[in-house]
Amino acid sequence: MSVKIVFIGCGGIANAHMERLAKISDVKFVGMCDIEKEKSEKAARIYGGQVFTDYKKMLKEIEVDACYICIPPFTHKDQEITCIEKNIPFFIEKPVHLDLKKAKKIAEKIKEKKIITSVGYVLRYFDIVDKAKEILKNEEIGLVRGTYWGEVPGGGYGWTHKKEMSGGQLIEQATHTVDMMRYFLGEIEQVFAYKFEGINNKIYQGYNSEDASTTLIKFTNGIIGNISCTWLLRGFSSSVEVIGKDIILTYQGNTITIEKGNKKETYISNLDPMLEEDKAFISSIIKKDPSMIKSDYIDALKTFEVTIRANESMKKGKVINI
């Protein structure tokens, strides 16, 4: 079976998926859509497919087996709804939206029509992450700490640092870290967040996101934790540290380290998690079996809600229930 793929959005992250999908023999690119026509034309020259600037026209005119939605958070309109109405399985990059009510309505429609979906929480596809989950399920865990530290994206140009367009660092970037915390330890029931601001907005024109934030987290199983984010540094660093009785498990990049008693072990993954993610989505369509997808829209919505509720807590200065 040849899976006919279209793309809505042909920018950076879309190209990363295209490069990997091109390695999968069952994939055929049939449509490339971007509001900047030169981007869709370039993608079509490399990978094939018809060129569009209107996604509704594309989904109406050509036969499609699956759609990749790779667009900035603020540009989510009716792309998902259009796919659902046409019974088209779709892959969507995180975050799934900026509007929680609209995202929940999309989730309801997905449930109603039983559409196969996948969301770009790519870190779940590392084999070391599965190993970490297996280790942690047999341990007594009490605390988790997440970090997502880096610099202002794109040198301060573009949409990323504008709160109304990206949602801020926690929603746009550190969502991966929040998702790992959920994936390792279960669902979150409460958040309380602080923010710091006043440095970057003096340096970067249009900057209106916080410079740093710390979010306290309570899981439904009683575990507590926090995640700290900042755009005050150079470079990039992200990690999740899980602490239990006589054990510390640290996940960072393609590595996990387990310290237990006097023993310390490190495991490194050499696979490409995005390729594994794309393979899982394509296989799920061919086999009509979504079980191999590690984060669908319904699941990803839970991570999104944690981050948007943390933003709400920053504004209101109080504990927010999930």
Protein Blocks (a to p, Z undefined) as FASTA:
>chain_A
ZZddddehjafklmmmmmmmmmpmkbccfbdcdfblmlmmmmmmmngpcddfbfklmmmm
pccfbdcddddfklpcklmmmmmmnopacdddddfbfbfklmmmmmmmmmmnopacddfb
fklmpmklmmmmmmmmmpccfbdcdddddddehhlpajklpmklnopaklmmmmmmmmmm
mmmnopcfbdcddddehjlmmmmghiabdfbdcdddddfkopacdddddfkbgcjddddd
dddehiacddehjaccddehjbccddddfbdfklmmmmmmmmmmmnopaklpcbdfklmm
mmmmmmmmmmmmmmnopacdZZ
